[in-house]
Amino acid sequence: MKKIFGAKKSQDPPPSIQDATDRIYKRGDTVDEKIKKLDAELARYKEQIKKTRPGPAQEAVKARAMRILKQRKMYEGQRDMLYNQTYNLDQVAFASEGIKDAQQTMTAMKAANKELKGMMKTVRIEDIDSMQDEMMDLMDVSNEIQETLGRSYNVPDDIDEEELMGELDALEADMDFESNSVPSYLQPDKETDLDSELNLPAAPSGHAAVPANRQQEDELGLPTVPHASIRT
């Protein structure tokens, strides 16, 4: 059967959008190269037209330039058509990439949703409330233990108001007795100045006058010699 009908040829996979875009860009580059060559020829014919005089020679150059210009217009139309095709392919590629991103997002969200559901099965609100209640009970027991350990011994708890006021009066009397029992030499000086009461004269100031019958002394404390006894 294979010899009669021949083996079925394997079909190639269809080209992707990127493959088609690259192919069109290559064709567009080829058309751009042709347009550049035609522009160079048109520039050369333009210079020839300027240099030649009006007549048959100039008309022949103009005819050639007109033919080149028509070719250039044709290639420009082809290039615009290729650019329009690449624009459409870019729009399709953008839409295709957007759908792929949406698919990946949905896949990720489904996986996260499944994981959250599995985690929620292990966590119950009733268990959390029960744990909170147990923690509060434990804290209350801990406070009771601390209060019990910090309890003072041999401290009477039944003290009435009259006993309290009596204790306060006794403390006040003790404080007054202690302030009055300070020795006199430790108490601040409150006596008046004895000198002012006795009207004693004030202490002399400056150098006192030397009595008339007292012999004067020199710088060394020796008695000075009278001037009359010094021989000249």
C-alpha positions as CSV (number, residue, x, y, z in Angstrom):
1,M,0.0,0.0,0.0
2,K,2.8,2.4,0.8
3,K,4.4,1.6,-2.6
4,I,1.2,2.4,-4.3
5,F,0.0,5.5,-2.4
6,G,3.3,6.5,-0.9
7,A,4.1,7.1,2.7
8,K,2.3,10.0,4.5
9,K,4.6,12.9,4.8
10,S,5.0,14.3,8.3
11,Q,3.6,17.8,8.5
12,D,5.8,20.5,9.9
13,P,4.4,22.5,12.9
14,P,2.9,25.8,11.9
15,P,5.1,28.8,12.2
16,S,4.8,30.9,15.3
17,I,4.0,34.5,15.4
18,Q,7.6,35.4,16.2
19,D,8.7,33.4,13.2
20,A,6.3,35.2,10.9
21,T,7.4,38.5,12.3
22,D,11.1,37.8,11.8
23,R,10.4,36.7,8.2
24,I,8.5,39.9,7.4
25,Y,11.2,42.0,9.0
26,K,13.8,40.4,6.8
27,R,11.7,41.1,3.7
28,G,11.3,44.7,4.8
29,D,15.1,45.1,5.2
30,T,15.6,43.8,1.7
31,V,13.0,46.3,0.4
32,D,14.8,49.1,2.3
33,E,18.1,48.2,0.7
34,K,16.5,48.4,-2.8
35,I,15.0,51.8,-2.0
36,K,18.4,53.1,-0.8
37,K,20.0,52.1,-4.1
38,L,17.2,53.8,-6.1
39,D,17.6,56.9,-4.0
40,A,21.3,57.0,-4.9
41,E,20.5,56.7,-8.7
42,L,17.9,59.4,-8.4
43,A,20.5,61.7,-6.8
44,R,22.9,61.0,-9.6
45,Y,20.3,61.7,-12.3
46,K,19.4,64.9,-10.6
47,E,23.0,66.1,-10.8
48,Q,23.1,65.1,-14.5
49,I,19.9,67.1,-15.2
50,K,21.5,70.2,-13.6
51,K,24.6,69.8,-15.7
52,T,23.0,69.1,-19.1
53,R,21.3,71.7,-21.3
54,P,17.7,71.5,-22.2
55,G,17.3,69.2,-25.1
56,P,17.1,65.6,-26.1
57,A,19.9,64.6,-23.7
58,Q,18.2,66.2,-20.7
59,E,14.9,64.6,-21.7
60,A,16.6,61.1,-21.8
61,V,18.0,61.6,-18.3
62,K,14.6,62.7,-17.0
63,A,13.0,59.6,-18.5
64,R,15.4,57.4,-16.7
65,A,14.9,59.3,-13.5
66,M,11.1,58.9,-13.9
67,R,11.4,55.1,-14.4
68,I,13.6,54.9,-11.2
69,L,11.1,57.0,-9.3
70,K,8.2,54.7,-10.3
71,Q,10.2,51.7,-9.0
72,R,10.9,53.5,-5.8
73,K,7.2,54.2,-5.3
74,M,6.4,50.6,-5.9
75,Y,9.0,49.4,-3.3
76,E,7.7,52.0,-0.8
77,G,4.2,50.5,-1.2
78,Q,5.5,47.0,-0.6
79,R,7.4,48.2,2.5
80,D,4.3,49.9,3.9
81,M,2.3,46.7,3.4
82,L,5.0,44.7,5.2
83,Y,5.0,47.2,8.0
84,N,1.2,46.9,8.3
85,Q,1.6,43.1,8.5
86,T,4.2,43.3,11.3
87,Y,1.9,45.7,13.2
88,N,-1.0,43.2,13.0
89,L,1.4,40.4,14.1
90,D,2.6,42.5,17.0
91,Q,-1.0,43.1,18.1
92,V,-1.8,39.3,17.9
93,A,1.5,38.5,19.8
94,F,0.5,41.0,22.5
95,A,-2.9,39.4,22.9
96,S,-1.4,35.9,22.9
97,E,1.1,36.9,25.6
98,G,-1.6,38.4,27.7
99,I,-3.7,35.2,27.5
100,K,-0.6,33.2,28.5
101,D,0.0,35.5,31.5
102,A,-3.6,35.2,32.5
103,Q,-3.3,31.4,32.3
104,Q,-0.2,31.4,34.5
105,T,-1.9,33.7,37.0
106,M,-5.0,31.5,37.2
107,T,-2.7,28.4,37.7
108,A,-0.8,30.1,40.5
109,M,-4.0,31.3,42.2
110,K,-5.5,27.8,42.0
111,A,-2.4,26.3,43.6
112,A,-2.5,29.0,46.3
113,N,-6.2,28.4,46.9
114,K,-5.6,24.7,47.2
115,E,-2.8,25.2,49.7
116,L,-4.8,27.6,51.8
117,K,-7.7,25.1,52.0
118,G,-5.3,22.5,53.2
119,M,-3.9,24.8,55.8
120,M,-7.3,25.9,57.0
121,K,-8.2,22.3,57.7
122,T,-5.5,22.2,60.3
123,V,-6.6,25.4,62.0
124,R,-9.9,25.7,63.9
125,I,-11.4,28.7,65.5
126,E,-12.7,26.6,68.4
127,D,-9.2,25.4,69.1
128,I,-7.9,28.9,69.2
129,D,-10.6,30.1,71.5
130,S,-10.0,27.1,73.8
131,M,-6.3,27.8,73.9
132,Q,-6.9,31.4,74.8
133,D,-9.2,30.4,77.6
134,E,-6.6,27.9,78.9
135,M,-3.9,30.7,78.7
136,M,-6.1,33.0,80.8
137,D,-6.7,30.4,83.4
138,L,-3.0,29.7,83.6
139,M,-2.2,33.4,84.0
140,D,-4.7,33.6,86.9
141,V,-3.2,30.6,88.6
142,S,0.3,32.1,88.1
143,N,-0.9,35.3,89.8
144,E,-2.3,33.4,92.7
145,I,0.9,31.6,93.1
146,Q,2.9,34.8,93.1
147,E,0.6,36.4,95.7
148,T,0.8,33.3,97.9
149,L,4.6,33.3,97.7
150,G,4.8,37.0,98.5
151,R,2.6,36.8,101.6
152,S,4.1,38.3,104.8
153,Y,4.2,36.3,108.1
154,N,3.1,37.3,111.6
155,V,1.4,40.5,110.3
156,P,-2.0,41.1,112.0
157,D,-4.7,41.8,109.5
158,D,-7.5,42.8,112.0
159,I,-6.5,46.4,112.9
160,D,-9.3,48.8,113.5
161,E,-9.4,52.6,113.1
162,E,-9.0,53.4,116.8
163,E,-5.9,51.3,117.1
164,L,-4.5,52.9,113.9
165,M,-5.0,56.5,115.3
166,G,-3.4,55.4,118.6
167,E,-0.4,54.1,116.9
168,L,-0.1,57.4,114.9
169,D,-0.3,59.5,118.1
170,A,2.3,57.4,119.7
171,L,4.7,57.9,116.7
172,E,4.1,61.6,116.8
173,A,4.9,61.7,120.6
174,D,8.1,59.7,120.0
175,M,9.2,62.1,117.3
176,D,8.7,65.2,119.6
177,F,10.6,63.5,122.4
178,E,13.6,62.8,120.1
179,S,13.7,66.4,118.9
180,N,13.7,67.7,122.5
181,S,16.4,65.2,123.8
182,V,19.2,66.6,121.6
183,P,22.1,67.9,123.7
184,S,22.7,71.6,124.0
185,Y,26.1,71.5,122.4
186,L,24.5,69.9,119.3
187,Q,21.7,72.4,119.1
188,P,22.2,75.6,117.0
189,D,23.6,78.7,118.8
190,K,20.7,80.9,119.9
191,E,22.5,83.1,122.5
192,T,23.2,86.8,122.0
193,D,26.6,88.4,121.6
194,L,28.3,88.8,125.0
195,D,30.5,91.6,123.8
196,S,27.6,93.8,123.0
197,E,26.0,93.1,126.4
198,L,29.2,93.9,128.3
199,N,29.9,97.1,126.2
200,L,33.5,96.1,125.7
201,P,35.7,98.5,123.6
202,A,36.5,97.4,120.1
203,A,39.9,96.0,119.3
204,P,42.4,98.7,118.1
205,S,43.2,98.9,114.4
206,G,46.4,100.2,112.8
207,H,49.7,101.1,114.5
208,A,49.4,102.3,118.1
209,A,51.1,105.5,119.1
210,V,54.4,105.2,121.0
211,P,54.4,106.6,124.5
212,A,56.5,109.7,125.0
213,N,58.8,108.3,127.8
214,R,59.5,105.1,125.7
215,Q,62.7,105.1,123.7
216,Q,62.3,104.6,120.1
217,E,63.6,101.5,118.3
218,D,65.2,101.0,115.0
219,E,64.3,98.5,112.2
220,L,66.1,95.7,114.2
221,G,64.3,96.4,117.4
222,L,67.3,98.1,119.1
223,P,67.1,101.4,120.8
224,T,68.0,104.3,118.5
225,V,70.9,106.6,119.3
226,P,70.0,110.3,119.9
227,H,71.3,112.7,117.2
228,A,73.1,114.8,119.7
229,S,75.4,112.0,120.7
230,I,76.5,111.4,117.1
231,R,79.8,113.1,116.3
232,T,80.2,114.8,113.1
